[in-house]
Structures are given as C-alpha cells and as structure tokens.
Amino acid sequence: MGFRYLDVRREGGVEYVTLNRPEVRNAFNEGTITEITWWADSVAADAAVRAVVLAGRGPVFCAGADLEWMRRMASFSHQQNLEDASDMARMFLTLDRLPMPVIGRVHGAALGGGVGLAAVCDIVVAADNAQFGLTEVRLGLIPAVIAPFVIAKIGRSSARELFLTGARFDAARARTLGLVHAVVGEDQLDSTVDAYLTDLLAGAPGAVRAAKHLIAECCRRPANEAATICAEAIAERRASPEGQEGIRAFLEKRNPNWGL
C-alpha cells in the first residue's frame, strides 16, 4: 500500500512513522486512519522491526480530528457515525497492541486524538513547549474512542478533571500524569529518542516483546491470575535461547549475542 498521509521509513530494526499532513496540523481524517491501521497490521507480524518511532511533520505532532472531516460527519447517519468511530477505535487498539515498543516524539501540540496517540505509545518524549489537551467537550463532543487508553495512562482522577474541563496542559504536567516520560528542549528531541532506542535495542528482542505482552496481561487480570501467568512467563524465558545466552554473557562478562 502506498502512503499519502504517512511517511514510513526503516533504519535497521527501527521503523519511523511520521504523520504527514502538516497543512492541517496532522489532524486525522478517514484516510489517515486507514493508512495507520493498515501499517500497524502489517508491521505487527514483522519480527525484523524491533522498535517504532511515531512523530509528526511540521510544527505540530497531531491536532486531533480534521475540522473538514468533522463537518462532513455532522451529516452522517447514526450508523455511518458508528462505523466511522469503530474504524478509529480499531486504529488505536491496533497501535496499542503492537508487539514491539513504540516511542512517541511529541512537539508543538497533541490535542484530542493526538493525546490518544501519545497514550498508546510505550515511551513518550515531549518538547518542553508542547501543549496537550482533551478539548472535545468544548466542541460538544467527548474523548470517547481514546478514553480506554488515556485513562489507563493518566488514571481516573486526572481523567475526571481533564475530560470534563477540556483544559490544556503543558509537557511538565503531562509528565506528572504519566502520559509523557521525558521532557526536553525541542532541539534535544531526536537525541533523547535515540538514547531510548539504544536502551531498547540493547535488550533481547524476544524478551522486550515478552515484557510488553506481560504488562498487558497483568493489567487486565486480577492479582492471583496475574501471578500464575508471571511465573509461567519467567520459567519460559529462563529456558529460552535468549535467556540462556543472556545468563552466559553475564557470567562470562561479555556482551550477549542476540542473533541466535
């Protein structure tokens, strides 16, 4: 599939995905949703991709929904609106379930669905002048399809404040909420992303994916069920080729060879 609204390139084991609608501040429309979903479905099965970096071209990371698209949706039937919203929900779910780690590179602003994109990233690096906002109520709407992912990141109490007021907040506040993990000067965004990539690529590829999967399993289960799953998971990793190589390398005081 050729991309119109995304720029996708691969360097080694890293896939760089850039929202490419700078003229509308990288706002979502149906084409963007289709392309992101198709890309995510495709890359999920690619074991050669060890990490993803999600960014936006131009002055803004993502301003949420395209106003022209929203204007057209106002004339849709309930069923058409339901199908459209379901497509967007599937996009966020597919991104959230990617097996490899995803780093979000946020600059300018992340509003509405842009906050949703940050919420489905495993690590988010934001410029210190970036602005965030769940501003839907100020348009007579609600942050519905992104709600499960945003609430999982910032918690119920903060969601009550920010969903209901629609107030904007800065990168420092986003970090205290857990939505963002590093806040740096805009000129340090790329070097900070690269530092995270170095750490991610130092781990065993299978172990990194297994750790991400384990987080999801633990969060959706009661503690007694999670404990059993965790015991089984570590038993499997200890006996795996990666686990054996990692232990040998540690004891032999050398770098592990993950190309087993």
N, C-alpha and C positions, 0 to 999 in steps of 0.2 A: 504493500500500500504506500503510495506517495503521500507526503505530508504537506498540507497547505498552512496549517495553523501551528505546527510544531517544527522545531529544528532538532534533529536527533543525530548524534554522532557518538562513536565509540572509540575510546582510547584505552588499549589494553583490556583490562577487565572492568572498566568503568563506562557506563552509559550516561551521557549527558543529554538531558531532555530540557529544551528551552521553549516556553510558551512564546509564540511568535506572532502576536497581534499588537505590537506596540502602539499602533494608531488609536486603539480603543483600550489602552492600558491592560492588555492581555486579558480582557474580560471573556467570560465563557459565552459561546453560542453552541448550537447543536453540532456544528462541525468540529469544534474543539473537543467537545465531549466524546464524539465518535472516535476521533483520532487518538485521544488519550486512552480510551478504553481498549481500542484495537492494539495500540502499542503495549499497554500493560499486559494484556492477554498473551501477546507474543513473547515478551521478554520473560514472563514468569517461568516459561519452560526452558529457558536458555541457561544452562549451567555455566556457560563461559562468562556471564555477567555477574560480577562479584559485588558491585555497588552501583547505585544510581544517584545522580545529582540533578535535582529539579530546580529550574531557575526561570526567570522571565526576562525577555528582551525589552530594552527601552528603560524609561525612568521608573516603572512600577512593576512589582512582582505579579500581582493579579488583583484587579479591582472588582472581582465578583462577576455578576451576571451582566451581559451586554444589554444596554438600555433598549436598543432596537429589537433585540430578541425578546426582551420582556414586553415591549409594546405589542409585538405580534402575538405573544402568548395570551394577552388580555382578551383576544377574540377567539381563543381556542375553546372547544367544549371541555367539560369536566374530564371526559375520557382522554382527550388529547393532552390535557394538562397532566393527568395521572401518568400517561405513557412517557411524557417528556421528563417529569420528575423522577420516574423509575429509571430512566436511562442515566440521569445524573447520579442517582443513588448507586447504581451499579458501577459507575466510573469510580466513585470514592471507595466503594467496597473492594473493587479490583486493585486499586492502588494500595489500600490498607493491607491487603493480603499478599502483596508481593513477597516472595521468599527471601530476597536479598535486601540488605539495608538501603534505605533511601535518605539522602541528605537534602534538605530544603535550603536554598540560598535566597534569602528574602531581603529585598531592598525596596525603597520607596513606600509602598503600601501593600498590605494584604487585607482585603475587605471581603466580608461575606464568604463566598466560596473560596476566596484566597486564604482565609483563615482555615477553611476546611482542608485545603491542600497542605498547609503547614501541619495540621493536626494528624494527617495520615503519614507524615514523614517520621522516620525514626529519630533523626537528629535535625535540628533547625539552627542555622547560623543566620543572624539578622544584623543588618546595619543599624548602628546606634540611632540613626534618624528615621528609621522605619516606623510606620504607623499601622495599627491594627484596628479592626472594628467589626463587630457583628451588628451591622446597621440596618438589618432587614425591617425591623418594626417601624423605622422612620419612613419606609416606603409602603407601609401597610401589609408587610409580609412577615414571615418568620424564618429563622435559620433551620429549616426542617431537615433536609436531606443530610446536612453536615452535623446535625445535633449529636448522633451517637459517638462520632469521632472527636468532636470538640469537647463534649462532656467528659469523655474518657481521659482527655489530656488535662483539662483545667478544673474538673470537679464540679459537683452540683452547686455549691455555694457561689462560686465565681460565675457559673453559667446563669444563675438567677439574676445576678447583677447585670451582666453584660448582654444577655439575650433581651432582657426587659427594658434596659435603658437605651441600647443602641449606641452607647458612648464609645468613642475611640480611645485607644490606649497606646502607649509607646512601647518600644522594644524592651526597656528595662522592666516594665510591668509584665509584659509577655513572658519574660524570663522567670519572674517570681511565680507566675501561674503554671509554669511547666510547659508552656506552648513553645518556647524558644530555649535553646541550650547554651548558646554563646552569642554575646552582643559585642560587636567590634565596629571600628570605623569602616566606612564603605570601601576604602582602599585596602582593607585587610580581609574582605570577604573571601576572595579566592584563596589566599594563603591559609586562612583558617579552615576552609573546606578541604584543602589539600592535606592539612595536618590530620583532620579526621579520616580522610581516605587512607593515609599512611597507617593509622592505627587499625582501621577495618581490614586492610589488606594484609596486615601482619598476622591476623588470626587465621586459623584453619578454615577454608571455605565452607566445608560441611558443618563445622562447629558453629560458625557465625549464623548460618541459616537455621540450624537446630535451636540456637539460643533465641532467635527471633520467634520461631514457632512456639517454643516453650513459654515465652511471655504471654502470647495469645491464649494458649491452653490454660495457663494458671489464672488469667484474668476472667475467664468465662466459667470457672468451676469453683465449687466450694473447697475449702482447705483440705478436707480429707481426701477428696478425689484428686486434687492437685498434687498432694504428697505422693500418692501412688504413681502418678504419671511422671513426676520428677525423679523418683527412684528408678523407674524403668529407663528414663532418658539417660541418666548418668551411667547406668550399667551398660547401656548400648554404646555410649561414646567411649567408655573406658576400653571396650573390646574392639573398637573400630580401628582401621588403619591409621587414621588421623590421630586418634587418642594414643595409640601405641607409639607413633612417631614423635608426638609432642613430648611424651614422658621420656623417651630415649634421648631426644635432643636436650631436654632439660638436664638429665643426669650426666650427659656427655659434654655439657656446656658448649653447645653449638646451636646454630640457627636451624629450626626444623625445615624439612623439605616437604612442602605440601603438595608437590606434584607427583603424588604416589599413584 
